[in-house]
Amino acid sequence: MKLSAILEGTDQSIIQAIDNKRRMLNLSSILNADARETLNVKNSLTSREKKMLDYLLCASPKGYESSVRRSYLDELACLALCERGIAFSITYDNQHEYVIPREWKQVFLGPDECSNEQGSGLFFWQSLLTIHHLHRRGGVRVKRNDHMLYKWVIKALKNLRCIESDKWVYERFHAYLQKRFDDVLEEVARLALGEKVKDCSAFIHGAVVTGDFPEELIEAGIVVSSKEGWVFGANLNNIASDGMNVMMDLGNYEIIVPQTVSPPIIWELLEWGRAEENKEAFITGVAHVTFTKETVKEAELLHSDMDAFLKRFKDTFLDGDRYAKQFSRWIGNREPISRGGAYERFDIMEEEMLEPSLTLLQENQIDYIHSATSILVSQQNVDATLKVFRKAGMIPDLLSAQDHKKTLSTNNETWKTVPFNQIDHPYCEEITRLPRQWFSLLSYDDTTLLRMIRQANVMNIPLKVELQERTEKVIEVASIHVKGETYPYLKTLEGAIIQLDHVMKIALINPVDLRMERGAQ
């Protein structure tokens, strides 16, 4: 997710709080921060904050997750990163995650000088068109003849929860299209690269690698050959870096569209036009979008708003009036049996399928009108008809006009930045009722020691322990193993094993004290 997209969902008070902290570190405002300058912040981080920075830098765009439970100390470390404007705590649809702006990822993970040959548009265009095709056909299952890119795209969209239970989550996908399409492509690339690149995150952000790659990765444009070796095939920083004014109308209902145009704008163009499959053009970073009678009529059948489309792109077209007249002419030139009023048309693509289709509708008591090549059903019977035809395997899982229109509507909900000073420990009140001496580093009998460890585990309270070798550690308990064990032990959230008889002293750490220490820094 790019910094500009994050800041659009960030309240001014949060920006002010970040700037106050950055000013203390002699850093510029987050509104005009330099990516290289942000590298210097790393020197002021604690070891745990650096650990969480490294984790978030390499984490999938689907968000911050813990395999056991979320660590409160890690949570505080993430908030410390948020205070400095390195990470941002964002929410969407009641789902929370920490993100690091893409520009920061570039300087933390990428080489000092990225290859100038990085950034073929092949991966961008093929991925966007694959998603658009899947969206149009409504189905999310890979077909036999589909390229591997379809498989990677579908899995990525599932990971990002844009597809759930083999159905599109339209609002969420639209939000990703609007603000985080770079994250969609990053997830696709991660899945495609798999174990083929040891440090996948560094490769995606500019590192050069050598070796051999499967042809399918080269065909998809995920890896691109350079003088030094192989580089990632998409400069994610360039996505949505330009406005509509960089598009060029060739005057024959064909527009050249650079990949730097915002993805939702490209998506709108694809509702009324079609991008020509031209790998040579894609590699240079552009696509040729053409408008024809077929593409315009298809858009109209899906209830797309022609007037709104023409108004939005009036400055892009050389002659907007000419487009309006031609679109109207194409739409008005309809076949004798075409969708009209409150009816939905199903075209019979194979002649021998007409009779079986009519029989199914009769058996399910669905009224219809038909010709030799089409079947018309009333709008109220569309869902029932789709269900019958899908069950019989006669049509793909097509996207209905209503769902299609829904995805194109303005989605006001987006990712919002959460104030980083609003995190409370879930057991703050209960912790105040624990024995006060438990918060002092002392020696305890075995029974009390076990009680304190169990309490820390249940209430997610950090512990300070002094071990036999006189070393002190701050830990969080993941599990306790006593019954049936010769030497009872605990496991920490970081995976360390500590035998209980090695713990000489122990103390609970009050989360309130941790908050106060963080606030004083």
N, C-alpha and C positions, 0 to 999 in steps of 0.2 A: 504494500500500500504506500503510495507516494505521500510525502509530507503535506503537499497542498491539499490532497483529499482528506487527510486527517484533520488539518487545521480548519477545514470547512465545517467539521462537526465538533469543534472545540470552542467552548464558551470563553469569552474575553477574560473572565476572572481567572480561568485556568492558565491562559496564555500569560497573564500578568504574573501569576505565581511562579511559573517556569522562568520567566525573564528575571525575576528577583533572584532566584537561585543561580541562574547563569551569570548574572552580573557579579555575584560574589566570586565566581570562578573566572572572571575576566573574559566572559564569552559574550558574543553579540546576541541580540534578540532572536528568538526562535523564528520570528517572521522573516528574517533575512539571514539566517544562520548559514555559514559555510560548512560544507560536509567535511572538509579536511580539518577544520577547526574543532569539530566534534571529536576527532581522534584524541585530542589532548585531554578530554574528559576522563578517559580510561585511567589515567594516572591517579585520579582522585577517588577511585572506587575501592571498596573493601574486597577481600578475596571472595566473599559470597556474592557480592554484586557483580564481580567479574565473571563468576561462574554462571549467574543467571543471564548476563549479557551474552556469553558464549552459547548458552542454551537457546535463547530466543533468536539469535542470529541464524542458527542452523535448524530451528524448528520449522515444521510445515506451516504454511499459511493458515491451516485450519485451526490454529490457536494453541494456547499454553495448556498442557494437560500433564497430570501426574499419574504414574502407573499404580501408585499405592494410595496416597491421599495428598492433597495440596499442603505443602509445607508453609507454616506461618512465617518462618524466617525467610524463606524464599519469596514469600509474598511481600514482606517488608523490603527485601532487596530490589524487587521489581518496582516498588513504589519509589525507592530512591532513584532508580533509573528514570522514572517518570518525572520526578522533581527537576532533573537536569535536562529534560527534553530529549533524552536518548530513546526512551520507550514511551508508549502511550497506552493507557488502560482504556479500552473501548468496549462498547456493548452494542448489540443488535438483537432485537427480538428476545430480550432477556438472557442472551448468551454473551458471556464475557471472555475477553482474551487480551493479551498483551501483544502489541505490535511494535516493531522497530521500522521507522521510515525507510523506504527503499534506498534513498540517497545515502543514509547512514550505513546500510548493509554494504553498499558499494565500496565505501572506504574502509570498513572494518574487515571485510572478507576478500575484496578484490586485490589484485596486485597494484603496485605503485603506479604503473602505467598500463592501462587496458589496451589490448590489441585494437588498432584502428580498423581491422578487418571484421571486428565483431559487429553483428547487427543485420545479418541478412533478414529480409522480411518474409522468407518462406515459411518459417514456423508460425509467425503471427497470423499470416493470411490463411494458411491451411487449417490452423486451429480454430480461428474465428468462423470460417466457412463450415467447418465440421460441426461446430456447436449450432450454428444457424440451421444447418440441414437437419440435425437431430431435433432441434426445436420445432421446425416446420412439420416434420413427419410425426412428432409427438411421442414416438417410441424411444425407449432408452436401452433397448437390447441391441447388441452387436449382431449384424447380419453376416452371413457366410462370406460375402464378397467385400465387406467393409475393410478398409485399411486398418492397420494396428493403431493408428492415431485415434480412431473411433473408440477403441478399447481404453486407451489412456485417458481420453477426454471424459468418457462416461465415469470411469473410476475416480478421476479428479473431482468431478462435479458431485459425486456421492460423498467424497471425503469432506467437501466444503458444504455439504448438506443442501445443495441446490437440487439434488435428486434424493428422494427418500421413498422407500418401498416401491421402487421402480416407477415413481411418478415425479413430475417436475414440481418443485417448490418455486412457483413463478416469481413471487415477490422477492424472495431471497436471491434468486438468480439475477433478477433485474437490478438489485442493489449491487451485486458484484459487477455486473456489466457497467453500471454507472460509475463506480468508485474504485473497484479492485480487480479490474481485468488482468492487471499485471500479476496478481496473486494466483489467478486461475491458471495463467500460462506457467507460472513457477511450479504449481502443483502438478500440472501435466508433465512438465520436464522432469521433475523428481521421480515420478512414477516410471517414466520411460527410461531414464538413466539407470534407475535401480542401483545395483552394485557395480555397474560398469565404470563409474568414476568414484574413486575413494572419497574425495572431499567434494561432494556434490554441490554444497552451498558456495564454496569458493569458485568452482567451475562456472556455476550459473552467474556469478558476479564478476567474471572477467578473467579468471585464472586459465592459463593455457596448459593443455595436457597432451601427451603423446601416446601412441599405441593405435590399435585397430578398433573400429566401431562397427556394429551391424549395419547393413545397408538400410534397414528400416529407419534407423535414427537419422541417417544422412538424407534419405528421401523426405522425411518429415521436417527437415531443416533444423532439428534440435542441435546437431553438431555441424560445424562449418570448418572446412579446411583453411588453415592460414600458413604463413611462412614458418612460424614457430612450431606448429602442431595442429591441435584442434581447439576451437573456441566455441562457446555457447552461441547458438544461432539466433538469439533474440536479445536486443538491448532493451531490457524491461524499463529502464529509465526513460526511454523515448516515447513510451505509450502515453497517449493523450497529452503530448507536449505542444501540439499546435491546434489552432482553431479551424473553422470551416473555410477561412480565406485562402488556404493553401491548396484547395481542390481546384481542378481545372476542367471546365466544360469544353468539350471538343466540338460542340455545335451540332452533333448528329445523334442526340439523345445518348451520349456516352460521356462519362465523367472519369477523370483520373483521380484516384483517391490515395494519398500517402498513408502509410500505416501510423503516422504520428497524429492523425486525426482521432478525436475521442471515440472510443468503441461504440457508445450509444448512438452517436451521429452516423457512424458507418452502418450500424444495425438498422437505423431508419431508412437509409438508402437501399439496403438489401430487402426491405419490405416491398419496395416498388420496383426495384431493379434486380439485376443478377450480375455477380462478379464472374468475369470470364476466367476459366481455368487456364492460367498462363503462368507457369512456374518461372519463366525468365523474367516476367514483370514482377512477380512476387519477390524474387530474389533481390531486385533493385529497390524493393520497399513499397511498391505501388500496386494497385489493382485497377482494372478497367471495369466500371459498373455501367451496364447498358440497360436501357428501358425499352421494352417491347410491348406489343399488344398483349402477349401472354402474361408477362410479369405484372402489368398494370391491372389486367382483369383479375388475376389471382389475388392481388392486394385488395381489390374492391370486394371480392367475394368474402374476404376475411374481415370485412367491415373496417378496413383502414380508412382514415380520414384524408381524402385527397386534398381538400382545401387547406387543411392544417399543414400537410406535407409541402405543398407548393409555396405556402407562405413562409415556412421555416427555411426553405432553400432558395428563396427568390434572389438573394444576393450571389448565390453560387451559379445559378443558371444565367447564360448569356441573354436569353430572352424568356422570361418567366411566362409571359402571355402565350408564347408559342408552345411551351410545355403544357400549359393549362388547356389550350384548345386541342392539342394532340391527345392528351390523356382522356379528355371528355369524349373525343371521337372514338378512341379505342374502347372505352367503357360502354358507350352507346351502341356499338356494333356487336350486339349479342346474338348468340345462336337462338333458334326458335324455342328450344327448351333450355332455359338457364334459370339459375336461382333468382327468384323474385318474391317480394313481400315476405311472408312468414314461412317460406319453404326452404328446405335444404336439398341440394341436388347431389346424387351419387352417380358418377359416371361408370358405366359398364365397360371395362377395358377389354374384356374377352367375351365374345358373343355368346359362348356356351354357358356363361355364368348368369345370364339374365333369368332363365327359368328357375334355377335353384334359389336365386336371391328372392324372387317373388314368392316362391313357396315358403321360404323362411318367414317372410313378413306376414303371409297369410296365417301360418301356424301360430305366430305370436300376436295375431290380431292387431297388426299395425297397418293403418290406412296409408295408401300410396297412390301416386299417379306415375305412369311410366311410358317411355317411348322405346324404340329399338336400342337406344344407347344410354339411356339415363333413367333414374328413378327419383322421384320427388316425394319427400315426406314433410309433413308439417313440422314447424319448429318444436312443438311440444313433444314430438316423437323422435327427435334426433338422437337423444341419449339412448333410448331403447333400441333404435336401429343400429347405432354404433356397437352397442353391447352384443346384439345378435350377430352382426357381421364379424366382429372381432372373435367371438367364440367359435364361429365357423371357419376362422382363418382366411376370410375373404378379403380383408383390408388390413393394412398396418394400423398400429395404434395412433391414429391421426389426431392432431391437435384441433380441437373444436374452435370455431370462430370466436366464441365467447372467451375461451381461455387465451387465445391468441391476442384478442383485444385487451385482455386484462394485463398481459405482459407489457403492452406498449403504453399503458396508462402511466401517468406520473406517479412515482412512488415517493411519497414524502418521507417515509421512514428510512433512515440511513444509520451508519455507525456514528455513535456519539462518544466523545471522550468523557471519562468519568473523573471527577475530582479525586486527586490521589491522596487527599487527607481524610477520605471517608472510608476507612477500613477499620472495623472493630473485630476484636477476637470474639468468636461465637460464645465463649464461656466467661466473658469478663465479670459478670455478676457472681457466678458460682465460684470463680477463683478467689474472690474476696473472702469467702467463707472457709477457705482452707486454713490449717494451722499456720500462724505467721512464721514459726521457726523453720518451716519447710522451705522458706525462701532464703535461708542462710546456708552457706556451704559448710556443712558439718558432717561428722561421722554418725551413722545411725545403725541400730541393730538390724538384723536381716529382715525381720518382719516389717519394720517401718520402711526400710529401703524398698522392699517389694511393693508396699502400699503406695509409696511415692511414685515409683516407676509406672505402676498400673494407672494411677490417677493422671499422670502426664500423658499416658497413651490414650486414655479415654477422652480427655479434655484438650488434646492437642497443645500441651504446654511444653515449651522448650526446657531442657535440663542442662545444668552445668555439672559436670562430673570431674573428680580428680581421681586418676587411676594410680595403679601401683608404682609406676615409674615417675610419679609426681607431676604428670602432665595434666593440664586442664583442657577440657573440650566442651563445646556447646553442641548438644545433640537434640534430635527429635526422635521419639520412639515410634517405630513402625509396628513391632510385634514383640511379645515376651514369650519365652520358651522355658518353662519350669517343670511341669509334670513329666515324669519319666526321663528327665535329663540328668545325667551324672553331674554335669556342670551347667547349671541354669545360666541362660544368657538372654540378651536382648538384641534385636536388630534395629538399626537406625534407618531413617528414611533414605539416607545416602547409601545404604547397603552394608554398612560396617557391622561387625559382630563384636559385642562386648560381654565378657563373662561377668556375672554379678559379683563374684568374689574378688574381681579385680577393681571394683569401685570402692575407693577408700572414703571419699566424701561426695556428697550430692546436694543439689539445691534446685528447687523449681525457679524458673525465671518468669517474673510477672510480665505479661505482654504490655501492660501499661508502662512499665519501666522502659521496655524496648522502644515504645512509641516516643517516650519523652527523650530518650537518648538520640533517636533519629531526628527529632525536632530541634534538638540543640546543635546538631552538626551544621 
